[in-house]
């Protein structure tokens, strides 16, 4: 697919969005009673489920325990039916291991782990339907699940995948855009302080475009932050109504 096809002369993308427009969000918190925290998030046609357990005692070898902070354990997986091609190994392959590591690094920057020394926090994220921006959707879903678990964070950690077409940055890429030869990067941000938790880039990008793309990603992440904040406030409002009843 040529780059020109991804953006019309009128500035519209394949799915009718403007260049800086985010996909539609739908989210619910507290979807699993058995977990300490959980959330379901739809970002466009990408759907993710995040579950959080902890803080709890270290499981397995106690040598993994850190005396001054909690250990964050992340596991990413994809449902076998999440893509058009059936996955033989929904987790444990190289890409899933890499994604789990990226999620761990992201949440180590956001969670106040120093409050829970010698303990462990488990974050499990599963992609139920994949249509681009998997890392970003996982981060956003896991943020809601961590908040649902009552684990203190320095700030929301919000992520977005952005690409570059015809000198124009595109926010929140879908699969067709990601696979269309677009130079893209995924960025996770703590929006209030402007702290970047992680930048992931798999394709080559000219350095002249890097600053523009990062600025576009940070702006998109701040937009995501507003959406997540609304979800949290609505959840708290519903919880307070139920508690009164």
SULRAWO-V660531 format. One record per helix or strand of 2 or more residues. SS is the DSSP state (@ for helix, = for strand). FROM is the first residue (numbers start at 1). LEN is the number of residues. If there is no record, write none. Layout:
SS&FROM&LEN  SS&FROM&LEN
This chain:
@&3&4  =&12&2  =&25&5  =&37&7  =&46&12  @&62&3  =&71&8  @&94&17  @&113&3  =&119&11  @&134&15  =&158&8  =&168&4  @&175&4  =&183&8  =&195&6  @&207&38
